[in-house]
Amino acid sequence: MKYKYKLHPSDYALGENEKFYEDMESRGWRLVRRGGYRSKFKRVEPCKARYRVEVADTSPLDGIPEEQKTVFEDCGWEYVTSRGMLHYFRSPDGNDAPEFYQDPRQQAGTMKGLHRRMLIGTLIALGLMMLFASLIFSLSGSTVEVVPGLRRAWLILPVAIAAYCLLLISAFAEDTFNHWQISRTYRLLKKGVPLDHAPKSKGRVRFALVHCVRWASYLCLILAALQLATMQRGVLPASPDGPYIVLSDIGWSGERTEFMGNDCERDHTCSFLAEYWDTREYVKNPGHVAATIYQDVYKLAPWLDPMDWTDCLTVNMTFTKSLDEYTPVDIEGLDGAWLVEGGMEAVAVKGQMMAYVNYLDGEYSTERLTDILEALAVRWARLA
């Protein structure tokens, strides 16, 4: 037996769904099961049939009450399938099965619970959209207080953030439309206006827009998965293969070791906003760790100004969480440089490059931090 899957109208476009399934059966495809976005049909001889959607004010897990289903079947309606609070019945051509409700106001009573649930769902969606708006402000660097962690994620994994935003927009648009649609139907039924079982409008523009946004989000998810799959993670090379330095560049010649279960490693990934390196290195003297260095290095896209994104570097800061607490220093070859006096943290910016460095050798030496900034300047100049 041949089967076919086809995108159907939104769940709460009751008349549109009834007309959709009737048209499909007239072409030789009978409804078998309704899914989230597609319906499954089986091949039959083309024929005429009526379809009706019944709203049961019960838990979606409970399904339609058995006694209600029996009454409909005794009246000539064949139960087909259910999804959530919506249940689909079919009456073959020539069957004089009566309509479920002679009085539209009686049908409105069955939709009261659904109307209430849709209102709650819309309010939840509105709250999520407000969260989404704050996220956009953060990522755009507006004067609103930003969230450095989100901005950093936007630089490193922008397609994953975009997928989340598109899914949120799609869900909000669909929930809002569904609530409007069910509210409109509910109001008309309460006024005594019967449900239109064969509406002319099919909502094709809205349908296309919602699905385009949804499929765009799926594409972003695929791209994010590909980026994560191609992320390079491995042993830190003895000589740097990117815009970072190693401890030997500032005079350390000790043997590399591990520290607190961590090896000397380098992570590298690339997005359309930034190329990113994360390095960790430890060298030892006999019996103990002598020096450690952690680096977060970014090469931003040409259209981004590193000075607008230095707050991303604060995510990994240990003792300070703002560049305002750093001391500016003049380093030849750098557009900007900051360090913690007598501390172990430094920040460097040049062209499209920016870096955060956390260095520790037990002495908390400002001179060592200056050496690191100078070594970064030399390294970046060689790669320019």
N, C-alpha and C positions, 0 to 999 in steps of 0.2 A: 504494500500500500504506500502510495506516495504522500509525502507531507510537505508542507510549505510554512515558512515563518514570515510574518509581515508586521511592520511597525503599526501600532494601533493608536487611536486618539487618546488623549489624556484620560485618566481613570474617571474623572468626575464630569466629563462631557457625556452625560447619559444618553441623550438623543443621538449624538454623533456616533457613539459606539454602537447603538442599536442599528442605525442606518449602515454603518461600516460592515457589520457582520451580515446583514441582509444582502448588501451588494456583493460581498465575497461569496455567499452561497449561490447567488444568481449566476456567478461565474464558475461554479463548480468546486468551491472550497468551503468546507464546513468547519466551524469552530470546534477545537478539541480542548485547548487549554489557553488560558491567558497568563502571560508572564508580566514582568515589570515593565518592559518596553515593547515586547513583541508578543503576538498571538500565534499559536500553532493551529494549523488547519490540515484536514485530511481531504484527499481527492474524492469527490462524489459527482453524480450527474447534476448538471446545473438545474436548479429548481428555486421556487420562491418559498420564503419562510419568514416568519416574524421573530424578532428577538426582543426581549425585554430585560432590563437590569433592575433587580430588586435590591434595595438598601436595607440590610438587617442591622438594627441597633444592638449589636452584640459584640463581644470581643472578637477580633479578627481570627483568633485561634479556635474559637468555638464553632465558627461556620454558621450557616443558616439553620435555625431550629428545625428539627426533623418534622414536627407537626405542620409547620408552615410550608415546608417543601412538599409534604404529602398532599396538602390542600391544592397547591398549584398543579401538581401532577394529575390529581383527580379532575382538575378543570381542563386538562389537555395541554399543559405546558411541560415540556421535557427539560429536566435539569441538565445543564451542560458543564459548568465549571464555576469556581469562585476565586476571588482574589480580595483579601481583606474583608471589608464590610459589604462588598459588592458581589452579587450572585447573578449568574447569567442563565436565562431560560430561552428555549426555542419552541416555536409552534409551527409545524409543517403546513405547507399550502393546502387549503381546503379544510383545515381544522378550524372550527368556529370557537376556539378557546376565548373566553371573555378576558377583557383587560383586568389587570390585577386590582385596580381601584376605579370605581365609578365616580367617586368624589375626590378631586385633587387635594382637598384639605386633609383627607385621610392619609394620602400618600405623603404629605408634608410632615405628618407626625412621625413617619418612619425615618425621616432625614434629620430630625432634631438633634439626635446624638452625634451624627456625623458632622453637622454644622458646628456644634460646640467643639468637637475635636479639631476640626480644621482651623477654627479661630485660635485655639491654643498653639497649634503647629505654626501658624503664621506669626504669632507673637514670638515664638522661639526663633523662627527664621529671621525676624527683624532684629533680635538681639545678636544673632550671629553676624548679620550684615553690619551692625554697629562695630563689632569687633573687627570685621574686615576693613571698615573705613579707617579705624585707628591703625591697622596694619599698613594700609596704603600711606597714611601720613608718615609713619615711621620709615618706610622704605624710600619715600621721596625726599626725606631729609627736611621736612617742614619744621616750623618753629614749635610745633607741639613736641613735648618730651619724647625722644626717640627710644627705641629698644635696641641697644647695640647687638644683642644676640640675634634678633630677627634680621637686622641689616647685614650682619655677617653671613647668616644663612642665605640671604638674598644674593650676595656676591658669589658664594660658593655653589649653591644649588638653586639658581633662579627658576629653573623649569619645575622643580618640585613645589616651590612656593606658588608659582603660576598655576599649577594643577590644582592646588588647594583652593586658590581664589576662584578659579573658573568653576570648580565643583560647587563652591558656596554660592556663586552667582546663579548657576543653573538651578540649584535646589531652591533658592529664595524665589526666583522667577516662577518656577513651577508651583511651589506652595502658594504663592500669592495669587496666581491665576486660578488654581484649584479652589482656593477659598472664595474668590470672587464668583467663580462659576457655580459652586454649590450654594452660596448665599443667594445668588440671583434666582436659581431654580427653586430654592426653599421659599423665597418671598413670593414668587409667582404662584406656586402651589397653594400657599396660605391664602392668597387672594382668590383662589378658585380657578386659576388659569391652568389647563392641563399641560402636561409635558409634551413638547414637540418631539415626536418619534422619528421625524425625517427632516431635520434642519438643513437649510441650504448651505449655511456656512460650515466649513470643515476646519477652520482655524489653521490653515496650511502655513501661513506666514509665522504665526507663533510656534507652531509645531517645528518648523524648520529652524527657527532661531534657537529654541531650547536645545534641540538635538545637535546643532552646530557647536554650541558652547560646550555641551557635554562631551562630544567627540574630540574637541580641541583639548579638553582637560585630560582625556585618555591618552592623546598624543603626547602631552607634556609628561604624563606619568611614565610612558615608554621611554622618552628621552632622558628622564631622570634616572630610570633604571639602567639605561645604557651608560650614563655618566658614572654611576656608582660601580658598574661592572668593569669599567675601564680605568677606575682610580688606581694609581700605582702606589703600592705599599711594600716596603722592603727595607733592606739594610742600608744605612747611610753610607754612601761611597766615601772612600778615603779622600778623594778630591771632589769638591762640589761640582755637580752637573746642572746647577741652577743658580738663581740669584741669591744664594745664601752663603754663609761662610762655615768653616769647620774650626775646631779649636787650634789646629796646627797653624791656621792663618794668623793667630795672635800669640804664637810662640809655644804652645803646649805640644810636647812630644811624648806624653805618657801613653801607656797602652789603654785602649778602649775597654770599657767594662759595662756591666749592667747596673741599674740603680733601682731599688725597690721593685724588682721584677720587670723593669722596662729595659729593653735593649736600645742600642743606638739605631734609630730608624728615621726614615724619610717618607712622608706621604706627599703625593702630587696629584692634582686634578685640575681640570680646565673647564670653564663655562664661557658663555658668550659675554660675561661681564668681567671675569677675572681669571687669571691663572694663579694657582695657589700652591704653596709649599709649606709643609709643617715638618720641622726637624727636631730631633732630640739626640744629644751626644753627651757621653760621660767618659772622662779619662781618670786614671788612678795612679796614685803613688803606691808603693808597697803597703798593702793592708787596708787602704781606705780610698774613697773617691776624692780626687783632688779638685776637679772642676766639672761643672755641668753647664750646658747651654741649650736653651729652647728658642726656636725661632718660628714666627708666623710671618710669612712673606707673601705679598700680593703684587701681581702685575695687572693693573686695571686696564679696562678697555679704553681706547683713545678718547671717547666722549665723556669719561668720568674724571673728576678732579680728586686726586687722593686726599687733598686737604679737607674735602667734604665727607670723607669716609674714615678718617682716623679714629672715630669713636668705635669702629669695629675692632680695633686693636685692644680696646680696654677690656674685652671679654675675658682674656686670659691673664690680665694683670693681677698680681698677687697682693701687693700692699696698697695700691692706689687704684681707683676706678675712674680717673679723669686725667686727661692730659694737662689740665690746669695745674695739677700738683707736681708736674715735671719742671725741670729747669731747662730753658732753651740754651743750646750751645751752638757755636759756629764751627761747622766741620766742612773743610774744603771738599767740593764735589757733591754736597747734599743741598737740596732746596730747603730742608728743615730737619732739625735734630733736637731731641729732648732726652734728658736722662734724670734719674733720681740721684740727687747728691748723696754720696755715701751709701747708695743702695745697690740694687742689682738689676734694674730695668731700664731699657732705653727704647726709643722710637726714632725711625729714620724715614725720610721721604725724599724721593728724587724722581722727577718726570712722572711716569705712571707707576713707579715702584713705591711701596711702603712696607715697613717691617716693624714688628715688635720683637724684642730680644729680652730674654730672662737669663741672666748669667750669675753663677755663684761659684766662688772659689774659697770661701771662708774669710775673705779679707774685706768685702764690701768696698771695693776700690773704685772711685770715680775715674781714675786713670785707665783702669781696665775697660770700663764702659766706653771711654773715649777711643781706646784702641779698637774696640769692636765696631764703633760707628765709622771710624776711618777705614777699617778693613772692608766694611760693606760698601763704602763709597768707591773704593778701588775695584771691588768685585763688579759693581753695577757699571762702572765706567768701561770695564773690559767687555761687558756684554752689550753695551749700547751700540 
